[in-house]
Amino acid sequence: AADPVSVLPGSLGRGSWCNEQDTIHERLNIIEEKVIKTVEHLESEVKSLLNIISETTSNIPIAPGTPLTDIFDGKH
């Protein structure tokens, strides 16, 4: 049978479990911060790339009557 003292709230075993939980939460908080910073950085990079693409395509002269090709339509 299990030792009744070890399963009671406030026993020594519980303190160890709480410490593990605290450590896990600290690590998860660090990971969450890193993920948020990485996402913010990637959003900034994507916006920058989209601006460069927009500026580049707006400077390309298109002859009248030239059909526009959608590179994202999946047919090419």
All heavy atoms as a GROMACS GRO file, in nm:
protein
  581
    1ALA      N    1   0.084  -0.119   0.000
    1ALA     CA    2   0.000   0.000   0.000
    1ALA      C    3   0.088   0.124   0.000
    1ALA      O    4   0.200   0.123   0.048
    1ALA     CB    5  -0.091   0.001   0.122
    2ALA      N    6   0.032   0.231  -0.054
    2ALA     CA    7   0.107   0.357  -0.062
    2ALA      C    8   0.122   0.416   0.076
    2ALA      O    9   0.037   0.401   0.163
    2ALA     CB   10   0.034   0.455  -0.152
    3ASP      N   11   0.231   0.482   0.099
    3ASP     CA   12   0.256   0.551   0.226
    3ASP      C   13   0.164   0.672   0.234
    3ASP      O   14   0.173   0.762   0.152
    3ASP     CB   15   0.403   0.592   0.231
    3ASP     CG   16   0.439   0.665   0.358
    3ASP    OD1   17   0.356   0.667   0.453
    3ASP    OD2   18   0.550   0.720   0.363
    4PRO      N   19   0.071   0.678   0.333
    4PRO     CA   20  -0.026   0.787   0.339
    4PRO      C   21   0.038   0.924   0.354
    4PRO      O   22  -0.013   1.023   0.307
    4PRO     CB   23  -0.113   0.754   0.461
    4PRO     CG   24  -0.058   0.633   0.523
    4PRO     CD   25   0.055   0.582   0.440
    5VAL      N   26   0.154   0.932   0.417
    5VAL     CA   27   0.220   1.062   0.437
    5VAL      C   28   0.267   1.119   0.303
    5VAL      O   29   0.259   1.238   0.279
    5VAL     CB   30   0.338   1.048   0.535
    5VAL    CG1   31   0.415   1.178   0.547
    5VAL    CG2   32   0.288   1.001   0.671
    6SER      N   33   0.311   1.033   0.212
    6SER     CA   34   0.366   1.081   0.085
    6SER      C   35   0.258   1.131  -0.010
    6SER      O   36   0.288   1.203  -0.105
    6SER     CB   37   0.449   0.972   0.018
    6SER     OG   38   0.365   0.865  -0.019
    7VAL      N   39   0.133   1.097   0.013
    7VAL     CA   40   0.027   1.142  -0.077
    7VAL      C   41  -0.055   1.256  -0.019
    7VAL      O   42  -0.142   1.310  -0.084
    7VAL     CB   43  -0.067   1.025  -0.117
    7VAL    CG1   44   0.007   0.925  -0.201
    7VAL    CG2   45  -0.131   0.961   0.004
    8LEU      N   46  -0.027   1.293   0.106
    8LEU     CA   47  -0.100   1.404   0.166
    8LEU      C   48  -0.051   1.537   0.113
    8LEU      O   49   0.069   1.555   0.092
    8LEU     CB   50  -0.083   1.402   0.320
    8LEU     CG   51  -0.153   1.290   0.394
    8LEU    CD1   52  -0.114   1.295   0.542
    8LEU    CD2   53  -0.303   1.299   0.379
    9PRO      N   54  -0.143   1.633   0.093
    9PRO     CA   55  -0.099   1.767   0.051
    9PRO      C   56  -0.004   1.825   0.155
    9PRO      O   57  -0.024   1.808   0.275
    9PRO     CB   58  -0.229   1.848   0.046
    9PRO     CG   59  -0.337   1.746   0.034
    9PRO     CD   60  -0.286   1.623   0.104
   10GLY      N   61   0.099   1.892   0.107
   10GLY     CA   62   0.196   1.952   0.198
   10GLY      C   63   0.310   1.859   0.234
   10GLY      O   64   0.398   1.896   0.309
   11SER      N   65   0.310   1.738   0.184
   11SER     CA   66   0.419   1.646   0.215
   11SER      C   67   0.543   1.687   0.136
   11SER      O   68   0.538   1.769   0.045
   11SER     CB   69   0.378   1.502   0.184
   11SER     OG   70   0.363   1.485   0.045
   12LEU      N   71   0.657   1.627   0.169
   12LEU     CA   72   0.783   1.663   0.104
   12LEU      C   73   0.779   1.634  -0.046
   12LEU      O   74   0.836   1.706  -0.125
   12LEU     CB   75   0.898   1.586   0.168
   12LEU     CG   76   0.930   1.622   0.313
   12LEU    CD1   77   1.039   1.530   0.367
   12LEU    CD2   78   0.970   1.768   0.324
   13GLY      N   79   0.709   1.530  -0.087
   13GLY     CA   80   0.700   1.497  -0.229
   13GLY      C   81   0.633   1.606  -0.310
   13GLY      O   82   0.665   1.631  -0.424
   14ARG      N   83   0.540   1.674  -0.249
   14ARG     CA   84   0.466   1.781  -0.319
   14ARG      C   85   0.557   1.899  -0.350
   14ARG      O   86   0.548   1.961  -0.454
   14ARG     CB   87   0.348   1.827  -0.234
   14ARG     CG   88   0.258   1.924  -0.305
   14ARG     CD   89   0.134   1.954  -0.222
   14ARG     NE   90   0.040   2.036  -0.295
   14ARG     CZ   91   0.047   2.168  -0.302
   14ARG    NH1   92   0.142   2.232  -0.241
   14ARG    NH2   93  -0.044   2.236  -0.371
   15GLY      N   94   0.647   1.931  -0.258
   15GLY     CA   95   0.739   2.043  -0.280
   15GLY      C   96   0.825   2.020  -0.404
   15GLY      O   97   0.847   2.110  -0.483
   16SER      N   98   0.872   1.900  -0.421
   16SER     CA   99   0.953   1.866  -0.538
   16SER      C  100   0.872   1.881  -0.666
   16SER      O  101   0.920   1.934  -0.766
   16SER     CB  102   1.004   1.723  -0.523
   16SER     OG  103   1.071   1.682  -0.640
   17TRP      N  104   0.746   1.835  -0.660
   17TRP     CA  105   0.659   1.846  -0.777
   17TRP      C  106   0.635   1.992  -0.813
   17TRP      O  107   0.638   2.030  -0.930
   17TRP     CB  108   0.528   1.775  -0.748
   17TRP     CG  109   0.430   1.782  -0.861
   17TRP    CD1  110   0.427   1.701  -0.970
   17TRP    CD2  111   0.322   1.874  -0.876
   17TRP    NE1  112   0.324   1.736  -1.053
   17TRP    CE2  113   0.257   1.842  -0.997
   17TRP    CE3  114   0.274   1.979  -0.800
   17TRP    CZ2  115   0.149   1.914  -1.044
   17TRP    CZ3  116   0.164   2.049  -0.847
   17TRP    CH2  117   0.103   2.017  -0.966
   18CYS      N  118   0.613   2.076  -0.712
   18CYS     CA  119   0.590   2.220  -0.736
   18CYS      C  120   0.713   2.284  -0.799
   18CYS      O  121   0.701   2.368  -0.887
   18CYS     CB  122   0.553   2.292  -0.607
   18CYS     SG  123   0.386   2.256  -0.551
   19ASN      N  124   0.830   2.245  -0.752
   19ASN     CA  125   0.953   2.300  -0.809
   19ASN      C  126   0.966   2.261  -0.955
   19ASN      O  127   1.009   2.342  -1.039
   19ASN     CB  128   1.075   2.251  -0.730
   19ASN     CG  129   1.084   2.316  -0.594
   19ASN    OD1  130   1.026   2.421  -0.569
   19ASN    ND2  131   1.157   2.252  -0.504
   20GLU      N  132   0.931   2.138  -0.988
   20GLU     CA  133   0.935   2.094  -1.127
   20GLU      C  134   0.838   2.176  -1.212
   20GLU      O  135   0.871   2.219  -1.322
   20GLU     CB  136   0.900   1.945  -1.139
   20GLU     CG  137   1.012   1.853  -1.103
   20GLU     CD  138   0.975   1.707  -1.126
   20GLU    OE1  139   0.907   1.678  -1.227
   20GLU    OE2  140   1.012   1.623  -1.043
   21GLN      N  141   0.718   2.198  -1.158
   21GLN     CA  142   0.617   2.276  -1.231
   21GLN      C  143   0.666   2.419  -1.253
   21GLN      O  144   0.650   2.474  -1.361
   21GLN     CB  145   0.485   2.279  -1.153
   21GLN     CG  146   0.413   2.146  -1.152
   21GLN     CD  147   0.361   2.108  -1.289
   21GLN    OE1  148   0.436   2.069  -1.378
   21GLN    NE2  149   0.232   2.120  -1.307
   22ASP      N  150   0.726   2.478  -1.150
   22ASP     CA  151   0.779   2.614  -1.163
   22ASP      C  152   0.888   2.621  -1.269
   22ASP      O  153   0.892   2.712  -1.351
   22ASP     CB  154   0.835   2.664  -1.029
   22ASP     CG  155   0.724   2.691  -0.928
   22ASP    OD1  156   0.607   2.702  -0.969
   22ASP    OD2  157   0.756   2.699  -0.807
   23THR      N  158   0.977   2.522  -1.268
   23THR     CA  159   1.084   2.516  -1.367
   23THR      C  160   1.028   2.502  -1.508
   23THR      O  161   1.073   2.570  -1.600
   23THR     CB  162   1.179   2.397  -1.336
   23THR    OG1  163   1.232   2.414  -1.205
   23THR    CG2  164   1.292   2.390  -1.436
   24ILE      N  165   0.928   2.416  -1.524
   24ILE     CA  166   0.865   2.396  -1.655
   24ILE      C  167   0.800   2.526  -1.701
   24ILE      O  168   0.815   2.566  -1.817
   24ILE     CB  169   0.763   2.280  -1.650
   24ILE    CG1  170   0.836   2.147  -1.634
   24ILE    CG2  171   0.676   2.279  -1.775
   24ILE    CD1  172   0.745   2.029  -1.605
   25HIS      N  173   0.729   2.595  -1.611
   25HIS     CA  174   0.664   2.721  -1.649
   25HIS      C  175   0.766   2.827  -1.687
   25HIS      O  176   0.745   2.903  -1.783
   25HIS     CB  177   0.575   2.772  -1.536
   25HIS     CG  178   0.445   2.699  -1.526
   25HIS    ND1  179   0.343   2.717  -1.617
   25HIS    CD2  180   0.401   2.605  -1.440
   25HIS    CE1  181   0.241   2.638  -1.586
   25HIS    NE2  182   0.274   2.568  -1.478
   26GLU      N  183   0.878   2.834  -1.615
   26GLU     CA  184   0.984   2.930  -1.650
   26GLU      C  185   1.038   2.901  -1.789
   26GLU      O  186   1.057   2.992  -1.870
   26GLU     CB  187   1.097   2.924  -1.547
   26GLU     CG  188   1.060   2.985  -1.413
   26GLU     CD  189   1.170   2.967  -1.309
   26GLU    OE1  190   1.286   2.941  -1.346
   26GLU    OE2  191   1.138   2.978  -1.189
   27ARG      N  192   1.063   2.775  -1.817
   27ARG     CA  193   1.116   2.737  -1.949
   27ARG      C  194   1.014   2.768  -2.058
   27ARG      O  195   1.049   2.818  -2.166
   27ARG     CB  196   1.152   2.589  -1.951
   27ARG     CG  197   1.275   2.556  -1.871
   27ARG     CD  198   1.306   2.410  -1.875
   27ARG     NE  199   1.425   2.380  -1.796
   27ARG     CZ  200   1.466   2.258  -1.768
   27ARG    NH1  201   1.397   2.153  -1.812
   27ARG    NH2  202   1.574   2.239  -1.696
   28LEU      N  203   0.886   2.739  -2.031
   28LEU     CA  204   0.782   2.770  -2.130
   28LEU      C  205   0.771   2.920  -2.154
   28LEU      O  206   0.750   2.964  -2.268
   28LEU     CB  207   0.647   2.713  -2.085
   28LEU     CG  208   0.633   2.561  -2.095
   28LEU    CD1  209   0.500   2.517  -2.034
   28LEU    CD2  210   0.645   2.513  -2.238
   29ASN      N  211   0.786   3.000  -2.049
   29ASN     CA  212   0.783   3.145  -2.065
   29ASN      C  213   0.898   3.194  -2.152
   29ASN      O  214   0.880   3.280  -2.238
   29ASN     CB  215   0.787   3.215  -1.928
   29ASN     CG  216   0.657   3.202  -1.853
   29ASN    OD1  217   0.551   3.177  -1.911
   29ASN    ND2  218   0.663   3.216  -1.721
   30ILE      N  219   1.016   3.137  -2.132
   30ILE     CA  220   1.132   3.174  -2.213
   30ILE      C  221   1.108   3.135  -2.359
   30ILE      O  222   1.134   3.213  -2.451
   30ILE     CB  223   1.260   3.106  -2.159
   30ILE    CG1  224   1.297   3.168  -2.023
   30ILE    CG2  225   1.376   3.120  -2.258
   30ILE    CD1  226   1.405   3.092  -1.948
   31ILE      N  227   1.056   3.014  -2.381
   31ILE     CA  228   1.027   2.968  -2.517
   31ILE      C  229   0.922   3.059  -2.582
   31ILE      O  230   0.935   3.098  -2.698
   31ILE     CB  231   0.981   2.821  -2.517
   31ILE    CG1  232   1.098   2.731  -2.478
   31ILE    CG2  233   0.923   2.780  -2.652
   31ILE    CD1  234   1.060   2.587  -2.450
   32GLU      N  235   0.818   3.094  -2.506
   32GLU     CA  236   0.713   3.181  -2.559
   32GLU      C  237   0.770   3.316  -2.601
   32GLU      O  238   0.737   3.367  -2.708
   32GLU     CB  239   0.603   3.200  -2.453
   32GLU     CG  240   0.488   3.286  -2.502
   32GLU     CD  241   0.382   3.307  -2.395
   32GLU    OE1  242   0.411   3.288  -2.276
   32GLU    OE2  243   0.270   3.344  -2.432
   33GLU      N  244   0.856   3.374  -2.519
   33GLU     CA  245   0.919   3.502  -2.553
   33GLU      C  246   1.000   3.491  -2.682
   33GLU      O  247   0.993   3.579  -2.769
   33GLU     CB  248   1.009   3.550  -2.440
   33GLU     CG  249   0.935   3.601  -2.319
   33GLU     CD  250   1.029   3.643  -2.207
   33GLU    OE1  251   1.144   3.681  -2.236
   33GLU    OE2  252   0.987   3.635  -2.089
   34LYS      N  253   1.076   3.382  -2.695
   34LYS     CA  254   1.157   3.362  -2.814
   34LYS      C  255   1.070   3.346  -2.938
   34LYS      O  256   1.100   3.399  -3.045
   34LYS     CB  257   1.249   3.241  -2.798
   34LYS     CG  258   1.363   3.266  -2.702
   34LYS     CD  259   1.455   3.146  -2.691
   34LYS     CE  260   1.569   3.174  -2.596
   34LYS     NZ  261   1.664   3.062  -2.588
   35VAL      N  262   0.960   3.272  -2.925
   35VAL     CA  263   0.868   3.252  -3.037
   35VAL      C  264   0.807   3.385  -3.080
   35VAL      O  265   0.800   3.417  -3.198
   35VAL     CB  266   0.758   3.148  -3.002
   35VAL    CG1  267   0.647   3.150  -3.106
   35VAL    CG2  268   0.818   3.009  -2.991
   36ILE      N  269   0.763   3.465  -2.982
   36ILE     CA  270   0.702   3.595  -3.012
   36ILE      C  271   0.802   3.685  -3.084
   36ILE      O  272   0.770   3.748  -3.186
   36ILE     CB  273   0.649   3.661  -2.884
   36ILE    CG1  274   0.526   3.587  -2.834
   36ILE    CG2  275   0.616   3.809  -2.907
   36ILE    CD1  276   0.479   3.628  -2.695
   37LYS      N  277   0.926   3.690  -3.034
   37LYS     CA  278   1.030   3.773  -3.098
   37LYS      C  279   1.060   3.725  -3.239
   37LYS      O  280   1.078   3.804  -3.330
   37LYS     CB  281   1.157   3.776  -3.013
   37LYS     CG  282   1.143   3.858  -2.887
   37LYS     CD  283   1.270   3.856  -2.805
   37LYS     CE  284   1.251   3.935  -2.677
   37LYS     NZ  285   1.373   3.932  -2.593
   38THR      N  286   1.064   3.592  -3.256
   38THR     CA  287   1.092   3.536  -3.389
   38THR      C  288   0.979   3.569  -3.486
   38THR      O  289   1.004   3.610  -3.600
   38THR     CB  290   1.109   3.383  -3.379
   38THR    OG1  291   1.218   3.356  -3.291
   38THR    CG2  292   1.136   3.322  -3.515
   39VAL      N  293   0.855   3.557  -3.442
   39VAL     CA  294   0.741   3.589  -3.527
   39VAL      C  295   0.742   3.737  -3.564
   39VAL      O  296   0.721   3.773  -3.680
   39VAL     CB  297   0.608   3.550  -3.458
   39VAL    CG1  298   0.488   3.608  -3.532
   39VAL    CG2  299   0.595   3.399  -3.449
   40GLU      N  300   0.770   3.823  -3.468
   40GLU     CA  301   0.777   3.967  -3.496
   40GLU      C  302   0.887   3.996  -3.598
   40GLU      O  303   0.869   4.076  -3.690
   40GLU     CB  304   0.801   4.046  -3.368
   40GLU     CG  305   0.680   4.049  -3.276
   40GLU     CD  306   0.710   4.110  -3.141
   40GLU    OE1  307   0.828   4.137  -3.109
   40GLU    OE2  308   0.613   4.131  -3.064
   41HIS      N  309   1.002   3.931  -3.582
   41HIS     CA  310   1.112   3.950  -3.677
   41HIS      C  311   1.073   3.902  -3.816
   41HIS      O  312   1.098   3.971  -3.916
   41HIS     CB  313   1.236   3.874  -3.628
   41HIS     CG  314   1.350   3.878  -3.723
   41HIS    ND1  315   1.428   3.990  -3.741
   41HIS    CD2  316   1.399   3.785  -3.808
   41HIS    CE1  317   1.520   3.964  -3.833
   41HIS    NE2  318   1.504   3.840  -3.875
   42LEU      N  319   1.010   3.785  -3.824
   42LEU     CA  320   0.968   3.732  -3.954
   42LEU      C  321   0.863   3.820  -4.019
   42LEU      O  322   0.867   3.842  -4.141
   42LEU     CB  323   0.917   3.588  -3.939
   42LEU     CG  324   1.023   3.484  -3.906
   42LEU    CD1  325   0.958   3.350  -3.876
   42LEU    CD2  326   1.125   3.472  -4.017
   43GLU      N  327   0.769   3.874  -3.940
   43GLU     CA  328   0.669   3.966  -3.995
   43GLU      C  329   0.736   4.088  -4.054
   43GLU      O  330   0.700   4.134  -4.163
   43GLU     CB  331   0.570   4.009  -3.886
   43GLU     CG  332   0.469   3.904  -3.850
   43GLU     CD  333   0.377   3.948  -3.737
   43GLU    OE1  334   0.412   4.041  -3.661
   43GLU    OE2  335   0.269   3.888  -3.725
   44SER      N  336   0.836   4.140  -3.984
   44SER     CA  337   0.909   4.256  -4.033
   44SER      C  338   0.982   4.224  -4.164
   44SER      O  339   0.980   4.303  -4.259
   44SER     CB  340   1.010   4.301  -3.926
   44SER     OG  341   1.092   4.403  -3.975
   45GLU      N  342   1.046   4.108  -4.169
   45GLU     CA  343   1.116   4.065  -4.290
   45GLU      C  344   1.020   4.049  -4.408
   45GLU      O  345   1.050   4.090  -4.520
   45GLU     CB  346   1.192   3.934  -4.266
   45GLU     CG  347   1.310   3.947  -4.174
   45GLU     CD  348   1.423   4.028  -4.235
   45GLU    OE1  349   1.452   4.010  -4.354
   45GLU    OE2  350   1.481   4.110  -4.162
   46VAL      N  351   0.904   3.987  -4.384
   46VAL     CA  352   0.806   3.966  -4.490
   46VAL      C  353   0.755   4.101  -4.542
   46VAL      O  354   0.745   4.121  -4.663
   46VAL     CB  355   0.690   3.876  -4.442
   46VAL    CG1  356   0.574   3.879  -4.540
   46VAL    CG2  357   0.738   3.734  -4.421
   47LYS      N  358   0.723   4.193  -4.451
   47LYS     CA  359   0.678   4.326  -4.493
   47LYS      C  360   0.783   4.395  -4.577
   47LYS      O  361   0.752   4.457  -4.679
   47LYS     CB  362   0.643   4.412  -4.371
   47LYS     CG  363   0.514   4.373  -4.304
   47LYS     CD  364   0.487   4.460  -4.182
   47LYS     CE  365   0.363   4.413  -4.109
   47LYS     NZ  366   0.337   4.492  -3.988
   48SER      N  367   0.908   4.385  -4.535
   48SER     CA  368   1.018   4.445  -4.610
   48SER      C  369   1.029   4.385  -4.749
   48SER      O  370   1.042   4.457  -4.849
   48SER     CB  371   1.149   4.426  -4.533
   48SER     OG  372   1.257   4.477  -4.605
   49LEU      N  373   1.021   4.252  -4.756
   49LEU     CA  374   1.029   4.185  -4.887
   49LEU      C  375   0.911   4.223  -4.976
   49LEU      O  376   0.927   4.245  -5.097
   49LEU     CB  377   1.036   4.033  -4.869
   49LEU     CG  378   1.168   3.979  -4.814
   49LEU    CD1  379   1.152   3.832  -4.779
   49LEU    CD2  380   1.281   4.001  -4.912
   50LEU      N  381   0.791   4.230  -4.918
   50LEU     CA  382   0.674   4.269  -4.996
   50LEU      C  383   0.687   4.411  -5.048
   50LEU      O  384   0.647   4.441  -5.161
   50LEU     CB  385   0.546   4.252  -4.914
   50LEU     CG  386   0.504   4.108  -4.887
   50LEU    CD1  387   0.385   4.105  -4.791
   50LEU    CD2  388   0.471   4.036  -5.016
   51ASN      N  389   0.743   4.501  -4.967
   51ASN     CA  390   0.766   4.638  -5.012
   51ASN      C  391   0.866   4.642  -5.128
   51ASN      O  392   0.846   4.714  -5.225
   51ASN     CB  393   0.816   4.726  -4.897
   51ASN     CG  394   0.707   4.762  -4.800
   51ASN    OD1  395   0.589   4.760  -4.834
   51ASN    ND2  396   0.745   4.792  -4.678
   52ILE      N  397   0.972   4.563  -5.117
   52ILE     CA  398   1.072   4.558  -5.225
   52ILE      C  399   1.007   4.504  -5.352
   52ILE      O  400   1.028   4.558  -5.462
   52ILE     CB  401   1.193   4.470  -5.184
   52ILE    CG1  402   1.271   4.540  -5.073
   52ILE    CG2  403   1.280   4.438  -5.303
   52ILE    CD1  404   1.377   4.453  -5.008
   53ILE      N  405   0.928   4.398  -5.340
   53ILE     CA  406   0.861   4.341  -5.457
   53ILE      C  407   0.765   4.442  -5.517
   53ILE      O  408   0.759   4.460  -5.639
   53ILE     CB  409   0.785   4.211  -5.419
   53ILE    CG1  410   0.886   4.101  -5.388
   53ILE    CG2  411   0.690   4.167  -5.529
   53ILE    CD1  412   0.825   3.977  -5.325
   54SER      N  413   0.690   4.510  -5.433
   54SER     CA  414   0.595   4.610  -5.480
   54SER      C  415   0.666   4.723  -5.555
   54SER      O  416   0.622   4.765  -5.662
   54SER     CB  417   0.516   4.666  -5.362
   54SER     OG  418   0.426   4.765  -5.405
   55GLU      N  419   0.776   4.772  -5.497
   55GLU     CA  420   0.852   4.879  -5.562
   55GLU      C  421   0.911   4.832  -5.694
   55GLU      O  422   0.911   4.904  -5.793
   55GLU     CB  423   0.963   4.928  -5.469
   55GLU     CG  424   0.913   5.003  -5.349
   55GLU     CD  425   1.022   5.030  -5.247
   55GLU    OE1  426   1.140   4.999  -5.276
   55GLU    OE2  427   0.989   5.080  -5.139
   56THR      N  428   0.962   4.709  -5.696
   56THR     CA  429   1.023   4.656  -5.817
   56THR      C  430   0.920   4.639  -5.928
   56THR      O  431   0.944   4.678  -6.042
   56THR     CB  432   1.090   4.520  -5.787
   56THR    OG1  433   1.186   4.538  -5.684
   56THR    CG2  434   1.159   4.465  -5.909
   57THR      N  435   0.806   4.581  -5.893
   57THR     CA  436   0.705   4.556  -5.997
   57THR      C  437   0.640   4.686  -6.045
   57THR      O  438   0.599   4.694  -6.160
   57THR     CB  439   0.596   4.460  -5.946
   57THR    OG1  440   0.536   4.514  -5.829
   57THR    CG2  441   0.651   4.324  -5.919
   58SER      N  442   0.635   4.788  -5.959
   58SER     CA  443   0.576   4.913  -6.003
   58SER      C  444   0.668   4.988  -6.100
   58SER      O  445   0.624   5.074  -6.175
   58SER     CB  446   0.540   5.002  -5.884
   58SER     OG  447   0.658   5.044  -5.817
   59ASN      N  448   0.796   4.955  -6.099
   59ASN     CA  449   0.893   5.021  -6.188
   59ASN      C  450   0.911   4.948  -6.321
   59ASN      O  451   0.981   4.996  -6.408
   59ASN     CB  452   1.029   5.032  -6.118
   59ASN     CG  453   1.026   5.125  -6.000
   59ASN    OD1  454   0.945   5.217  -5.995
   59ASN    ND2  455   1.111   5.100  -5.902
   60ILE      N  456   0.848   4.832  -6.336
   60ILE     CA  457   0.861   4.756  -6.461
   60ILE      C  458   0.758   4.811  -6.560
   60ILE      O  459   0.638   4.808  -6.534
   60ILE     CB  460   0.836   4.606  -6.438
   60ILE    CG1  461   0.941   4.550  -6.343
   60ILE    CG2  462   0.835   4.530  -6.571
   60ILE    CD1  463   0.916   4.406  -6.302
   61PRO      N  464   0.808   4.862  -6.673
   61PRO     CA  465   0.712   4.912  -6.772
   61PRO      C  466   0.638   4.798  -6.841
   61PRO      O  467   0.697   4.696  -6.875
   61PRO     CB  468   0.802   4.986  -6.872
   61PRO     CG  469   0.937   4.927  -6.855
   61PRO     CD  470   0.945   4.877  -6.714
   62ILE      N  471   0.508   4.814  -6.856
   62ILE     CA  472   0.427   4.713  -6.923
   62ILE      C  473   0.370   4.776  -7.050
   62ILE      O  474   0.308   4.881  -7.046
   62ILE     CB  475   0.311   4.665  -6.833
   62ILE    CG1  476   0.369   4.600  -6.707
   62ILE    CG2  477   0.221   4.568  -6.906
   62ILE    CD1  478   0.265   4.557  -6.607
   63ALA      N  479   0.398   4.710  -7.163
   63ALA     CA  480   0.349   4.761  -7.291
   63ALA      C  481   0.197   4.747  -7.295
   63ALA      O  482   0.142   4.648  -7.245
   63ALA     CB  483   0.413   4.684  -7.405
   64PRO      N  484   0.128   4.843  -7.354
   64PRO     CA  485  -0.018   4.833  -7.366
   64PRO      C  486  -0.057   4.705  -7.440
   64PRO      O  487   0.008   4.665  -7.536
   64PRO     CB  488  -0.056   4.956  -7.448
   64PRO     CG  489   0.059   5.050  -7.434
   64PRO     CD  490   0.181   4.966  -7.411
   65GLY      N  491  -0.160   4.638  -7.392
   65GLY     CA  492  -0.209   4.516  -7.455
   65GLY      C  493  -0.138   4.390  -7.408
   65GLY      O  494  -0.172   4.280  -7.452
   66THR      N  495  -0.038   4.402  -7.322
   66THR     CA  496   0.033   4.285  -7.272
   66THR      C  497  -0.053   4.216  -7.166
   66THR      O  498  -0.096   4.281  -7.071
   66THR     CB  499   0.168   4.326  -7.208
   66THR    OG1  500   0.245   4.397  -7.304
   66THR    CG2  501   0.245   4.205  -7.159
   67PRO      N  502  -0.081   4.086  -7.183
   67PRO     CA  503  -0.162   4.017  -7.081
   67PRO      C  504  -0.081   4.002  -6.952
   67PRO      O  505   0.038   3.973  -6.954
   67PRO     CB  506  -0.192   3.882  -7.144
   67PRO     CG  507  -0.083   3.862  -7.244
   67PRO     CD  508  -0.043   3.998  -7.292
   68LEU      N  509  -0.148   4.024  -6.841
   68LEU     CA  510  -0.083   4.007  -6.711
   68LEU      C  511  -0.087   3.861  -6.672
   68LEU      O  512  -0.187   3.794  -6.691
   68LEU     CB  513  -0.154   4.093  -6.605
   68LEU     CG  514  -0.148   4.243  -6.628
   68LEU    CD1  515  -0.229   4.314  -6.520
   68LEU    CD2  516  -0.006   4.294  -6.628
   69THR      N  517   0.021   3.811  -6.618
   69THR     CA  518   0.029   3.673  -6.575
   69THR      C  519   0.030   3.668  -6.422
   69THR      O  520   0.111   3.735  -6.358
   69THR     CB  521   0.157   3.607  -6.627
   69THR    OG1  522   0.161   3.617  -6.768
   69THR    CG2  523   0.166   3.461  -6.586
   70ASP      N  524  -0.061   3.592  -6.367
   70ASP     CA  525  -0.067   3.575  -6.221
   70ASP      C  526   0.024   3.458  -6.187
   70ASP      O  527  -0.009   3.342  -6.218
   70ASP     CB  528  -0.210   3.549  -6.177
   70ASP     CG  529  -0.223   3.538  -6.024
   70ASP    OD1  530  -0.120   3.546  -5.954
   70ASP    OD2  531  -0.336   3.523  -5.976
   71ILE      N  532   0.136   3.486  -6.122
   71ILE     CA  533   0.231   3.378  -6.091
   71ILE      C  534   0.181   3.288  -5.979
   71ILE      O  535   0.238   3.183  -5.954
   71ILE     CB  536   0.370   3.435  -6.054
   71ILE    CG1  537   0.361   3.522  -5.928
   71ILE    CG2  538   0.429   3.511  -6.170
   71ILE    CD1  539   0.496   3.561  -5.871
   72PHE      N  540   0.073   3.326  -5.912
   72PHE     CA  541   0.022   3.247  -5.802
   72PHE      C  542  -0.101   3.164  -5.839
   72PHE      O  543  -0.162   3.104  -5.753
   72PHE     CB  544  -0.013   3.339  -5.682
   72PHE     CG  545   0.106   3.413  -5.631
   72PHE    CD1  546   0.119   3.550  -5.650
   72PHE    CD2  547   0.209   3.348  -5.564
   72PHE    CE1  548   0.228   3.619  -5.601
   72PHE    CE2  549   0.319   3.415  -5.517
   72PHE     CZ  550   0.329   3.551  -5.535
   73ASP      N  551  -0.137   3.158  -5.966
   73ASP     CA  552  -0.258   3.086  -6.004
   73ASP      C  553  -0.237   2.936  -6.015
   73ASP      O  554  -0.333   2.860  -6.028
   73ASP     CB  555  -0.320   3.143  -6.133
   73ASP     CG  556  -0.235   3.114  -6.256
   73ASP    OD1  557  -0.128   3.051  -6.245
   73ASP    OD2  558  -0.276   3.156  -6.366
   74GLY      N  559  -0.112   2.889  -6.010
   74GLY     CA  560  -0.084   2.746  -6.011
   74GLY      C  561  -0.088   2.681  -6.148
   74GLY      O  562  -0.073   2.562  -6.161
   75LYS      N  563  -0.108   2.758  -6.255
   75LYS     CA  564  -0.118   2.700  -6.390
   75LYS      C  565   0.016   2.699  -6.462
   75LYS      O  566   0.028   2.643  -6.566
   75LYS     CB  567  -0.220   2.779  -6.473
   75LYS     CG  568  -0.360   2.769  -6.419
   75LYS     CD  569  -0.455   2.852  -6.503
   75LYS     CE  570  -0.596   2.847  -6.445
   75LYS     NZ  571  -0.688   2.934  -6.518
   76HIS      N  572   0.116   2.762  -6.403
   76HIS     CA  573   0.246   2.772  -6.472
   76HIS      C  574   0.350   2.686  -6.408
   76HIS      O  575   0.359   2.659  -6.298
   76HIS     CB  576   0.296   2.916  -6.475
   76HIS     CG  577   0.203   3.006  -6.552
   76HIS    ND1  578   0.204   3.017  -6.687
   76HIS    CD2  579   0.104   3.087  -6.510
   76HIS    CE1  580   0.112   3.104  -6.725
   76HIS    NE2  581   0.049   3.148  -6.616
   0.00000   0.00000   0.00000
